[in-house]
Amino acid sequence: MAKAIQSNDTLLSKILADIDNGAIQLPDFQRGWVWNDELIRKLIVSICKSYPVGALMTLKSGAASAQFKTRPLEGTPDAVKKIIPSQLVLDGQQRLTSLYCSMFGKNAVKTETIQKRPIYRYYYLDIEKCLNDADLLDAVLSIPHDKQTRKNFGRDLDKDYSSSELEFEHHAFPLNIVFDREKTQEWRRNYRKFHNDDDDAEYRYNRFEMKILESITAYQLPVIALEEDTPREAVCQVFENVNRGGVELTVFELITAMFATEAIGDWDLRTDWEGGEKEVNGKRIRTLGRFERYFEKNGSTPSVKSLLQSIKGEHFLVALTLLSRYKNKQALQAKGEKSPAVSCKRNDVLELKLSDYQKYADELTEGYVQAAQFITMQGIYSDRDLPYNTQFIPLSVLFAILEKHTNKSEVRDKLAQWYWCGVFGEMYGGANETRYANDVQGVIAWIDGGTEPDTIRDASFSPIRLLSLKTRNSAAYKGVMALLQKKRIFDFINCEPVDPNYFAAQRIDIHHIFPASYCKNEKIEEQKWDSVVNKTPLSGLTNRSLSGDAPSLYLDRIEKKGFVSYNKLNDAITSHLIDVGDLRSDNFDSFFIKRAKALLDLMSSSMGKAIDGRDSDEVKREFGASLA
């Protein structure tokens, strides 16, 4: 458990000075600064009024205990990049950056409008407005980078603050000197001098100093500091807990920051994974990501590339942790030594070493590509139609471990059976780290002659579930469509086989067989006509030819237009597990029962096990007949 120290409140001036000299920085997994101009002004008001703006949370750091790559807060001097910080900000980045840039930095603040238009601003306090009873927000002036405000849509100059004399004239105090006592005193002297040492000017400034400036310079922030030996997983959890309103920290970002402390040269995990830009001989060159480099060297197909688009960086790290843990266990067992359990939970991933990544990343990349090729052979041709991208994790590890053994038909058959049991058993919809590890070990043992893995043994599918499979939100829905493509179906319009090339060229999608408008007119039950039983993969051209008509009409139209002959069209219909007679006679009820049976048979065959309950009373009641 993380140790925390509740510090005494710390002067804001001390915190901002430490940001300026590099003692306080950010862990590199922190996202960029995003506060807009209005938020900055409201924060300044809170400081002026001594309102609390929340505690800061930091992690003690140092050269000897560096866990993460670090970077300075935005707006700090370039020299700060070479400083080893003593504290890293876990919570408070947005507030601290806003305060540093507006009240300490010397350059215009790079921010944005509420409409997200980029702007550069200097911040001033209007002395006269600070002293009246109006809203103090009106007294916080946001001035463009040229220190001139304009009116009439920018055509005419309104006020000019571009010199000290003009600041004095407009009674505008520059906020970015507020913590520099020497400059503040000099500004005060010159302000009085500009106004000819007028008693009103003196009185005005004294009241401003007591009411506003002293509140700012005396302002303190509570700081909670975590000890430097706080475990990585605790840092990650703490960061997520305190940043619920912001962007979630992923394992990938955390590992990227950790690997950066071990890497040699300019290597970093994010660039290795997704590519980036670097300067070579004065030119900006884009480097390729991990899969892109593989494709450039080995080539690939559009389907494989599409499937691998679904792989997230954190999934790759989970798979790599699983692979490295499995390989390490095998090596220890071969020596007769005790080995830890194979696991890839979050804490296990956070223990990943750069040396593990470098040792196994290429091997796993090959495993992912082989897994994607295997998935294509299962009738899945795009990431949109992938039932579970999480099931890719153990599948890629299995291919990396089995290597050339996956060329054996009996091995591939077992992998296919396991895969489809995972899909139709709907096993990969939740937190699956334990299942990943169990499946990898279980499938390997099964291939070596052991018993079936848990996913195959536990998988089951209820026939009633067919009625609730209506959209791609369901893995089983996408699985049914993939199995149809795997068994080789033909498009109605021209009887071309729906293979990966035709799929991509014709933009194959899932469409109703008995069109929705026809079914509504005929008062057919929606839970039937909108279910997976009444859907199939068809081209856009075919779907337009259906035109919402009865099947007998659209089939006749397809033939008369000369797209395909009567017999060829019948063969195409049959390939989709549709009874030709039922479709040509518009007999929805008979079609529905026969196709439901055929789909269950197809699913049962892919899972290598019977689907129970096909003759149950519930099935007879919902479908109107037995599906046995």
C-alpha positions as CSV (number, residue, x, y, z in Angstrom):
1,M,0.0,0.0,0.0
2,A,1.3,3.5,-0.9
3,K,2.6,5.6,2.0
4,A,1.4,9.2,2.0
5,I,2.6,12.2,3.9
6,Q,0.3,15.1,4.5
7,S,2.6,18.0,4.4
8,N,2.2,21.4,5.9
9,D,0.6,23.9,3.5
10,T,3.3,25.2,1.1
11,L,3.5,28.8,-0.3
12,L,2.4,29.0,-3.8
13,S,5.5,31.2,-4.5
14,K,7.7,28.3,-3.4
15,I,5.9,25.8,-5.6
16,L,6.0,28.0,-8.7
17,A,9.7,28.7,-8.1
18,D,10.4,25.0,-7.9
19,I,8.6,24.5,-11.1
20,D,10.7,27.3,-12.7
21,N,14.0,25.7,-11.5
22,G,13.0,22.1,-12.4
23,A,12.6,20.7,-8.9
24,I,9.0,20.0,-9.6
25,Q,8.2,18.3,-12.9
26,L,5.7,15.8,-14.4
27,P,5.9,12.1,-15.0
28,D,5.8,11.6,-18.7
29,F,2.6,9.7,-18.6
30,Q,0.7,12.9,-17.7
31,R,-1.3,14.3,-20.6
32,G,-0.7,17.8,-22.0
33,W,-2.0,21.0,-20.4
34,V,-5.5,21.9,-21.8
35,W,-7.0,24.7,-19.7
36,N,-8.7,27.5,-21.6
37,D,-8.5,31.2,-21.0
38,E,-11.7,31.4,-19.0
39,L,-10.6,28.6,-16.6
40,I,-7.3,30.4,-16.1
41,R,-9.0,33.7,-15.2
42,K,-11.4,32.0,-12.8
43,L,-8.4,30.3,-11.1
44,I,-6.6,33.6,-10.7
45,V,-9.8,35.0,-9.1
46,S,-9.8,32.1,-6.5
47,I,-6.1,32.9,-5.6
48,C,-6.9,36.6,-5.3
49,K,-9.8,35.8,-2.9
50,S,-7.8,33.2,-1.0
51,Y,-10.3,30.5,-1.9
52,P,-9.1,26.9,-1.8
53,V,-8.4,25.4,-5.2
54,G,-7.7,21.8,-4.0
55,A,-4.7,19.9,-2.8
56,L,-1.7,18.9,-4.9
57,M,-0.4,15.3,-4.9
58,T,3.2,14.6,-5.7
59,L,5.6,11.7,-5.8
60,K,9.0,12.1,-4.3
61,S,11.6,11.4,-6.9
62,G,15.4,11.6,-7.5
63,A,18.2,10.2,-9.6
64,A,18.6,7.0,-7.4
65,S,14.9,6.1,-7.5
66,A,13.7,7.3,-10.9
67,Q,10.8,5.2,-11.9
68,F,9.4,7.3,-14.8
69,K,10.6,9.5,-17.5
70,T,10.0,13.1,-16.6
71,R,9.3,16.4,-18.3
72,P,9.0,20.0,-17.2
73,L,5.7,21.8,-17.0
74,E,4.7,23.8,-20.0
75,G,6.2,27.3,-20.2
76,T,9.4,26.6,-18.1
77,P,12.9,27.5,-19.4
78,D,14.6,25.1,-21.7
79,A,17.5,24.6,-19.2
80,V,15.0,22.9,-16.9
81,K,15.0,19.8,-19.1
82,K,18.4,18.8,-17.8
83,I,17.4,19.0,-14.2
84,I,16.6,15.9,-12.1
85,P,13.4,16.7,-10.3
86,S,12.8,16.1,-6.6
87,Q,9.0,15.9,-7.0
88,L,6.6,14.7,-9.7
89,V,3.1,16.1,-9.9
90,L,0.4,13.4,-9.9
91,D,-2.6,15.6,-9.3
92,G,-2.7,19.4,-10.0
93,Q,-1.0,19.7,-13.3
94,Q,-3.7,21.8,-14.9
95,R,-3.9,24.2,-12.0
96,L,-0.1,24.5,-11.5
97,T,0.6,25.0,-15.2
98,S,-2.1,27.7,-15.4
99,L,-0.7,29.5,-12.3
100,Y,2.9,29.2,-13.4
101,C,2.3,30.4,-16.9
102,S,0.0,33.3,-15.9
103,M,1.7,34.4,-12.7
104,F,5.4,33.4,-13.0
105,G,6.4,32.8,-16.6
106,K,7.6,35.7,-18.7
107,N,6.2,34.7,-22.1
108,A,2.6,35.0,-23.4
109,V,0.5,32.0,-22.2
110,K,-0.5,29.6,-25.0
111,T,-4.1,28.7,-24.3
112,E,-7.4,28.6,-26.1
113,T,-10.9,30.1,-26.2
114,I,-14.0,28.2,-25.0
115,Q,-14.4,27.3,-28.7
116,K,-10.9,25.8,-28.7
117,R,-9.4,28.4,-30.9
118,P,-5.7,28.8,-30.0
119,I,-4.7,32.1,-28.5
120,Y,-1.7,33.7,-26.7
121,R,-2.4,35.8,-23.6
122,Y,-0.8,38.0,-20.9
123,Y,-2.7,38.4,-17.7
124,Y,-3.2,41.7,-15.8
125,L,-5.1,42.9,-12.8
126,D,-7.1,46.1,-13.3
127,I,-6.3,47.9,-10.1
128,E,-9.4,50.1,-10.1
129,K,-11.8,47.2,-10.7
130,C,-10.1,45.1,-8.0
131,L,-11.1,47.8,-5.5
132,N,-14.8,48.1,-6.3
133,D,-17.5,45.7,-5.4
134,A,-18.0,44.3,-8.9
135,D,-17.2,40.7,-9.9
136,L,-13.5,40.3,-9.6
137,L,-13.5,38.2,-12.8
138,D,-13.9,41.5,-14.6
139,A,-10.7,42.8,-13.1
140,V,-8.6,39.9,-14.5
141,L,-7.6,41.1,-17.9
142,S,-6.7,38.7,-20.7
143,I,-4.6,40.7,-23.1
144,P,-3.4,39.4,-26.6
145,H,0.3,38.6,-27.1
146,D,0.9,42.0,-28.7
147,K,-0.5,43.6,-25.6
148,Q,-3.2,45.5,-27.5
149,T,-6.9,45.0,-27.4
150,R,-9.1,45.9,-30.3
151,K,-12.8,46.7,-31.1
152,N,-15.0,46.8,-34.2
153,F,-14.1,43.2,-35.0
154,G,-10.4,43.9,-34.7
155,R,-10.2,46.9,-37.0
156,D,-9.7,49.6,-34.4
157,L,-7.2,49.8,-31.4
158,D,-9.0,49.9,-28.1
159,K,-6.3,49.9,-25.4
160,D,-2.5,49.5,-25.6
161,Y,-0.5,47.8,-22.7
162,S,2.7,47.4,-24.7
163,S,4.9,49.5,-22.4
164,S,5.2,50.1,-18.7
165,E,3.9,53.7,-19.1
166,L,0.8,52.4,-20.8
167,E,0.3,49.8,-18.0
168,F,0.5,52.7,-15.5
169,E,-2.0,54.8,-17.6
170,H,-4.5,52.0,-17.6
171,H,-3.9,51.0,-13.9
172,A,-3.1,47.5,-15.2
173,F,-0.7,45.4,-13.0
174,P,1.2,42.6,-14.9
175,L,0.5,39.4,-13.0
176,N,3.7,37.7,-14.1
177,I,5.8,39.8,-11.8
178,V,3.7,39.3,-8.7
179,F,6.1,36.9,-7.0
180,D,9.2,38.9,-7.9
181,R,9.4,41.4,-5.0
182,E,12.1,43.5,-6.6
183,K,10.2,44.0,-9.8
184,T,6.9,44.6,-8.0
185,Q,8.5,47.3,-5.9
186,E,10.0,48.9,-9.0
187,W,6.6,48.8,-10.7
188,R,5.0,50.5,-7.7
189,R,7.6,53.3,-7.6
190,N,7.2,53.9,-11.3
191,Y,3.4,53.8,-11.1
192,R,3.5,56.5,-8.4
193,K,6.0,58.5,-10.4
194,F,3.9,58.3,-13.6
195,H,0.9,59.7,-11.6
196,N,3.1,62.4,-10.2
197,D,3.1,60.9,-6.7
198,D,-0.6,61.7,-6.5
199,D,-2.1,60.9,-3.1
200,D,-5.0,59.1,-4.8
201,A,-2.7,56.9,-6.8
202,E,-0.7,56.1,-3.7
203,Y,-3.9,55.3,-1.7
204,R,-5.3,53.2,-4.6
205,Y,-2.1,51.1,-4.9
206,N,-1.9,50.6,-1.1
207,R,-5.4,49.3,-1.0
208,F,-4.7,47.1,-4.0
209,E,-1.6,45.7,-2.4
210,M,-3.3,44.9,0.9
211,K,-6.5,43.5,-0.7
212,I,-5.1,41.5,-3.6
213,L,-1.3,41.3,-3.8
214,E,-0.8,40.2,-0.2
215,S,-3.4,37.5,-0.6
216,I,-1.6,36.2,-3.6
217,T,1.9,36.2,-2.1
218,A,0.6,34.6,1.1
219,Y,-1.4,32.0,-0.7
220,Q,-0.6,28.4,0.3
221,L,-1.5,25.0,-1.2
222,P,-1.9,21.7,0.7
223,V,0.5,19.1,-0.7
224,I,0.2,15.3,-0.3
225,A,3.6,13.7,-1.1
226,L,3.9,10.0,-1.8
227,E,7.2,8.4,-0.8
228,E,9.6,7.6,-3.6
229,D,9.3,3.8,-3.0
230,T,5.6,3.8,-3.7
231,P,4.9,0.8,-6.0
232,R,4.2,1.5,-9.6
233,E,0.7,0.0,-9.5
234,A,-0.1,2.2,-6.6
235,V,1.1,5.3,-8.5
236,C,-1.1,4.3,-11.4
237,Q,-4.1,3.7,-9.1
238,V,-3.7,6.9,-7.3
239,F,-3.3,8.9,-10.5
240,E,-6.6,7.4,-11.9
241,N,-8.4,8.0,-8.6
242,V,-7.5,11.7,-8.5
243,N,-8.0,12.2,-12.3
244,R,-11.5,10.8,-12.7
245,G,-12.6,14.0,-14.4
246,G,-9.7,13.9,-16.8
247,V,-8.3,11.3,-19.2
248,E,-7.8,7.8,-17.9
249,L,-4.2,6.7,-17.5
250,T,-3.6,3.5,-19.4
251,V,-1.0,0.8,-18.6
252,F,0.6,1.6,-22.0
253,E,1.3,5.2,-21.0
254,L,2.7,4.2,-17.6
255,I,5.0,1.5,-19.1
256,T,6.1,4.1,-21.7
257,A,7.2,6.4,-19.0
258,M,8.9,3.6,-17.1
259,F,10.8,2.1,-20.1
260,A,12.1,5.6,-20.9
261,T,14.3,5.5,-17.8
262,E,15.9,2.3,-19.0
263,A,16.1,2.9,-22.8
264,I,19.3,3.7,-24.6
265,G,19.4,6.6,-27.0
266,D,16.1,8.1,-28.3
267,W,14.2,4.8,-28.3
268,D,10.8,5.0,-26.7
269,L,7.8,2.6,-26.5
270,R,5.2,4.8,-28.1
271,T,7.3,5.4,-31.2
272,D,8.2,1.7,-31.4
273,W,4.5,0.8,-31.2
274,E,2.8,3.5,-33.3
275,G,5.6,5.3,-35.2
276,G,6.3,9.0,-35.1
277,E,8.5,11.7,-36.5
278,K,12.2,12.3,-36.2
279,E,14.7,14.6,-37.8
280,V,17.2,13.1,-40.2
281,N,19.7,15.5,-42.0
282,G,17.4,18.4,-41.3
283,K,14.3,16.7,-42.6
284,R,11.3,15.4,-40.7
285,I,11.0,11.7,-41.4
286,R,8.0,9.6,-40.3
287,T,9.0,6.3,-38.7
288,L,6.7,3.3,-39.0
289,G,4.9,1.6,-36.1
290,R,5.5,-2.0,-35.1
291,F,3.0,-3.7,-37.5
292,E,3.8,-1.2,-40.3
293,R,7.4,-2.2,-40.2
294,Y,6.4,-5.9,-40.4
295,F,4.1,-5.3,-43.4
296,E,6.8,-3.3,-45.2
297,K,9.2,-6.2,-44.8
298,N,6.9,-9.1,-45.3
299,G,3.8,-7.8,-47.0
300,S,0.2,-8.5,-46.0
301,T,-3.4,-8.4,-47.1
302,P,-6.0,-5.7,-46.5
303,S,-8.0,-8.0,-44.2
304,V,-5.0,-8.7,-41.9
305,K,-4.1,-5.1,-41.8
306,S,-7.7,-4.2,-40.9
307,L,-7.8,-6.8,-38.1
308,L,-4.6,-5.6,-36.6
309,Q,-5.9,-2.0,-36.4
310,S,-8.0,-3.2,-33.5
311,I,-4.9,-4.0,-31.4
312,K,-4.3,-1.4,-28.7
313,G,-0.9,-0.8,-27.2
314,E,-2.0,-1.9,-23.8
315,H,-3.4,-5.2,-25.3
316,F,0.0,-5.9,-26.8
317,L,1.7,-5.4,-23.4
318,V,-0.8,-7.7,-21.8
319,A,0.0,-10.3,-24.4
320,L,3.7,-9.8,-24.1
321,T,3.5,-10.2,-20.3
322,L,1.6,-13.5,-20.8
323,L,4.2,-14.7,-23.4
324,S,7.2,-13.8,-21.3
325,R,5.7,-15.3,-18.1
326,Y,4.9,-18.5,-19.9
327,K,8.3,-18.8,-21.5
328,N,10.0,-18.1,-18.2
329,K,8.0,-20.7,-16.5
330,Q,8.9,-23.3,-19.1
331,A,12.6,-22.4,-18.7
332,L,12.5,-22.8,-14.9
333,Q,10.6,-26.1,-15.1
334,A,13.1,-27.4,-17.6
335,K,15.8,-26.8,-14.9
336,G,13.7,-28.4,-12.2
337,E,13.2,-25.1,-10.5
338,K,10.0,-23.8,-8.9
339,S,8.2,-21.3,-11.2
340,P,5.6,-18.6,-10.5
341,A,2.1,-18.9,-11.9
342,V,1.6,-17.6,-15.4
343,S,-0.4,-14.4,-15.0
344,C,-1.0,-11.1,-17.0
345,K,-3.0,-9.0,-14.6
346,R,-2.4,-5.3,-14.3
347,N,0.2,-5.6,-11.6
348,D,2.0,-8.2,-13.7
349,V,2.1,-5.9,-16.7
350,L,3.5,-3.1,-14.5
351,E,6.4,-5.4,-13.5
352,L,7.3,-5.8,-17.2
353,K,11.0,-5.0,-17.9
354,L,12.3,-3.3,-21.0
355,S,14.5,-6.4,-21.5
356,D,11.4,-8.6,-21.6
357,Y,9.8,-6.3,-24.2
358,Q,12.9,-6.3,-26.4
359,K,13.3,-10.0,-26.1
360,Y,9.8,-11.0,-27.1
361,A,8.2,-8.1,-29.0
362,D,9.2,-9.3,-32.5
363,E,8.1,-12.9,-31.6
364,L,4.7,-11.6,-30.4
365,T,4.4,-9.4,-33.5
366,E,4.7,-12.5,-35.6
367,G,2.2,-14.2,-33.4
368,Y,-0.3,-11.4,-33.9
369,V,0.1,-11.5,-37.7
370,Q,-0.3,-15.3,-37.8
371,A,-3.4,-15.0,-35.5
372,A,-4.9,-12.3,-37.8
373,Q,-4.3,-14.6,-40.8
374,F,-6.0,-17.4,-38.9
375,I,-9.0,-15.2,-38.0
376,T,-9.3,-14.3,-41.7
377,M,-9.6,-18.0,-42.5
378,Q,-12.5,-18.1,-40.0
379,G,-14.4,-15.7,-42.3
380,I,-13.7,-12.5,-40.4
381,Y,-12.3,-9.9,-42.8
382,S,-12.3,-6.6,-40.9
383,D,-11.8,-5.2,-37.4
384,R,-15.5,-4.1,-37.5
385,D,-16.6,-7.7,-37.7
386,L,-14.2,-9.1,-35.1
387,P,-16.2,-10.7,-32.3
388,Y,-13.8,-10.0,-29.5
389,N,-10.5,-8.0,-30.0
390,T,-9.6,-9.2,-26.4
391,Q,-9.6,-12.9,-27.7
392,F,-6.7,-11.7,-30.0
393,I,-4.5,-11.6,-26.8
394,P,-4.3,-15.3,-26.0
395,L,-4.6,-16.3,-29.7
396,S,-1.5,-14.3,-30.6
397,V,0.4,-15.7,-27.7
398,L,-0.7,-19.3,-28.7
399,F,0.7,-18.6,-32.2
400,A,3.9,-17.2,-30.8
401,I,4.4,-20.3,-28.6
402,L,3.3,-22.9,-31.1
403,E,5.2,-21.4,-34.0
404,K,5.4,-23.9,-36.9
405,H,3.2,-26.4,-35.1
406,T,0.2,-24.2,-36.2
407,N,0.8,-25.4,-39.8
408,K,-0.6,-28.9,-38.7
409,S,-4.3,-29.3,-39.6
410,E,-5.1,-31.0,-36.2
411,V,-3.5,-28.0,-34.3
412,R,-5.4,-25.5,-36.4
413,D,-8.7,-27.4,-35.9
414,K,-8.2,-27.3,-32.2
415,L,-7.4,-23.6,-32.2
416,A,-10.6,-23.0,-34.3
417,Q,-12.7,-25.0,-31.9
418,W,-11.4,-23.1,-28.9
419,Y,-11.9,-19.8,-30.8
420,W,-15.5,-20.4,-31.6
421,C,-16.3,-21.7,-28.2
422,G,-15.0,-18.4,-26.9
423,V,-17.2,-16.5,-29.3
424,F,-20.5,-18.4,-29.0
425,G,-19.9,-19.1,-25.3
426,E,-19.5,-15.3,-25.1
427,M,-16.5,-15.8,-22.8
428,Y,-14.5,-12.7,-23.6
429,G,-16.9,-9.9,-22.8
430,G,-15.5,-8.8,-19.4
431,A,-12.3,-8.7,-17.4
432,N,-10.4,-11.7,-18.9
433,E,-6.8,-11.7,-17.6
434,T,-7.3,-14.9,-15.7
435,R,-9.0,-16.5,-18.7
436,Y,-6.1,-15.4,-21.0
437,A,-3.6,-17.2,-18.8
438,N,-5.8,-20.3,-18.3
439,D,-6.6,-20.6,-22.0
440,V,-3.0,-20.3,-23.2
441,Q,-1.8,-23.0,-20.8
442,G,-5.0,-25.1,-21.3
443,V,-4.9,-25.0,-25.1
444,I,-1.2,-25.9,-25.2
445,A,-1.8,-28.8,-22.8
446,W,-4.7,-30.0,-24.9
447,I,-2.7,-29.9,-28.1
448,D,-0.1,-32.0,-26.3
449,G,-2.7,-34.6,-25.5
450,G,-4.3,-33.3,-22.3
451,T,-7.9,-32.5,-21.6
452,E,-10.0,-29.8,-23.1
453,P,-9.4,-26.3,-21.8
454,D,-12.0,-24.5,-19.6
455,T,-13.3,-22.3,-22.4
456,I,-14.3,-25.4,-24.5
457,R,-15.7,-27.3,-21.6
458,D,-17.7,-24.4,-20.2
459,A,-19.0,-23.0,-23.5
460,S,-22.7,-23.2,-24.2
461,F,-25.3,-21.5,-26.4
462,S,-29.0,-21.2,-25.8
463,P,-31.1,-21.5,-29.0
464,I,-33.4,-18.7,-27.7
465,R,-30.3,-16.4,-27.9
466,L,-30.8,-16.3,-31.7
467,L,-33.8,-14.1,-31.2
468,S,-31.8,-11.4,-29.2
469,L,-28.8,-11.3,-31.7
470,K,-29.7,-8.2,-33.6
471,T,-26.6,-6.0,-34.0
472,R,-22.9,-6.0,-34.0
473,N,-22.9,-5.2,-30.3
474,S,-23.0,-9.0,-29.8
475,A,-19.9,-11.1,-30.5
476,A,-22.1,-14.1,-31.3
477,Y,-24.0,-12.1,-33.9
478,K,-20.7,-11.3,-35.7
479,G,-19.6,-14.9,-35.2
480,V,-22.7,-16.2,-37.1
481,M,-22.0,-13.9,-40.0
482,A,-18.3,-15.0,-40.1
483,L,-19.2,-18.7,-40.1
484,L,-21.4,-18.1,-43.2
485,Q,-18.5,-16.4,-44.9
486,K,-16.1,-19.2,-43.8
487,K,-18.3,-21.8,-45.4
488,R,-18.2,-19.9,-48.7
489,I,-21.3,-18.0,-49.5
490,F,-22.1,-16.3,-52.8
491,D,-23.6,-12.8,-53.3
492,F,-27.1,-12.8,-54.9
493,I,-26.5,-10.1,-57.5
494,N,-23.8,-11.9,-59.5
495,C,-23.1,-15.1,-57.6
496,E,-19.5,-14.1,-56.8
497,P,-18.0,-15.8,-53.7
498,V,-17.8,-13.5,-50.7
499,D,-14.0,-13.9,-50.1
500,P,-11.8,-11.2,-48.5
501,N,-11.2,-9.5,-51.9
502,Y,-14.9,-9.3,-52.8
503,F,-15.8,-8.4,-49.2
504,A,-13.5,-5.3,-49.4
505,A,-14.4,-4.3,-53.0
506,Q,-18.1,-4.6,-52.7
507,R,-18.3,-3.3,-49.1
508,I,-20.2,-6.4,-47.8
509,D,-22.5,-5.6,-44.9
510,I,-25.2,-7.5,-43.0
511,H,-28.7,-7.1,-44.4
512,H,-32.2,-8.5,-43.9
513,I,-33.2,-11.4,-46.2
514,F,-36.9,-10.7,-45.8
515,P,-36.7,-6.9,-46.0
516,A,-37.7,-4.9,-42.9
517,S,-40.5,-2.9,-44.7
518,Y,-42.0,-6.1,-46.1
519,C,-42.0,-7.7,-42.7
520,K,-43.7,-4.7,-41.1
521,N,-46.4,-4.7,-43.7
522,E,-47.0,-8.4,-43.2
523,K,-47.2,-7.9,-39.4
524,I,-44.4,-10.4,-38.8
525,E,-43.0,-10.4,-35.3
526,E,-40.1,-8.0,-35.0
527,Q,-38.1,-10.2,-32.7
528,K,-38.0,-12.7,-35.5
529,W,-37.5,-10.6,-38.6
530,D,-34.9,-8.4,-37.0
531,S,-32.9,-11.3,-35.5
532,V,-29.7,-12.8,-36.9
533,V,-31.8,-15.6,-38.4
534,N,-33.2,-13.2,-41.0
535,K,-29.9,-11.6,-41.8
536,T,-26.9,-12.4,-44.0
537,P,-23.8,-10.8,-45.6
538,L,-24.7,-9.1,-48.9
539,S,-23.2,-6.4,-51.1
540,G,-24.6,-2.9,-51.2
541,L,-25.7,-3.5,-54.8
542,T,-27.6,-6.6,-53.8
543,N,-29.3,-4.9,-50.9
544,R,-30.4,-2.0,-53.2
545,S,-31.9,-4.6,-55.5
546,L,-34.0,-6.0,-52.7
547,S,-35.7,-2.6,-52.4
548,G,-38.0,-3.6,-49.5
549,D,-40.0,-6.0,-51.6
550,A,-41.1,-9.5,-51.1
551,P,-38.4,-12.0,-51.8
552,S,-40.3,-13.5,-54.8
553,L,-40.3,-10.0,-56.4
554,Y,-36.7,-9.0,-55.8
555,L,-35.4,-12.4,-56.9
556,D,-37.4,-12.1,-60.1
557,R,-36.0,-8.6,-60.6
558,I,-32.4,-9.8,-60.2
559,E,-33.0,-12.5,-62.8
560,K,-34.8,-10.2,-65.3
561,K,-32.0,-7.6,-65.1
562,G,-29.7,-10.3,-66.3
563,F,-27.4,-10.3,-63.2
564,V,-27.7,-14.1,-62.8
565,S,-29.5,-17.2,-64.0
566,Y,-32.4,-18.9,-62.1
567,N,-30.3,-21.9,-61.2
568,K,-27.2,-19.9,-60.2
569,L,-29.3,-17.7,-58.0
570,N,-30.8,-20.7,-56.3
571,D,-27.3,-22.0,-55.6
572,A,-26.3,-18.6,-54.2
573,I,-29.4,-18.6,-51.9
574,T,-28.7,-22.1,-50.7
575,S,-25.1,-21.2,-49.8
576,H,-26.6,-18.8,-47.2
577,L,-28.4,-21.7,-45.5
578,I,-31.7,-20.5,-46.9
579,D,-34.4,-22.8,-48.3
580,V,-35.0,-21.7,-51.9
581,G,-38.6,-22.8,-52.0
582,D,-39.5,-20.8,-48.8
583,L,-37.8,-17.7,-50.1
584,R,-39.4,-17.8,-53.6
585,S,-42.8,-18.4,-52.1
586,D,-42.4,-15.7,-49.4
587,N,-43.0,-18.3,-46.7
588,F,-41.3,-16.5,-43.8
589,D,-42.4,-18.9,-41.0
590,S,-41.0,-22.0,-42.7
591,F,-37.9,-20.1,-43.8
592,F,-37.3,-18.9,-40.2
593,I,-37.5,-22.4,-38.6
594,K,-35.3,-24.1,-41.2
595,R,-32.6,-21.3,-41.1
596,A,-32.6,-21.2,-37.3
597,K,-31.9,-25.0,-37.4
598,A,-29.2,-24.6,-40.0
599,L,-27.5,-21.8,-38.1
600,L,-27.5,-23.8,-34.9
601,D,-26.0,-26.8,-36.8
602,L,-23.3,-24.5,-38.2
603,M,-22.5,-23.1,-34.7
604,S,-22.5,-26.5,-33.1
605,S,-20.1,-27.8,-35.7
606,S,-17.7,-24.9,-35.1
607,M,-17.8,-25.4,-31.4
608,G,-17.3,-29.2,-31.6
609,K,-20.2,-29.8,-29.2
610,A,-24.0,-30.1,-29.3
611,I,-26.2,-27.2,-28.6
612,D,-28.7,-28.3,-25.9
613,G,-32.3,-27.3,-25.5
614,R,-33.3,-27.2,-29.2
615,D,-36.5,-29.1,-28.4
616,S,-37.4,-27.3,-25.2
617,D,-40.9,-26.0,-24.5
618,E,-39.4,-22.4,-24.4
619,V,-38.0,-22.9,-27.9
620,K,-41.3,-24.2,-29.3
621,R,-43.2,-21.3,-27.7
622,E,-40.8,-18.6,-29.0
623,F,-40.0,-20.0,-32.4
624,G,-43.3,-21.8,-33.0
625,A,-41.7,-25.2,-33.6
626,S,-38.9,-27.4,-32.4
627,L,-35.3,-26.6,-33.6
628,A,-34.1,-30.2,-33.0
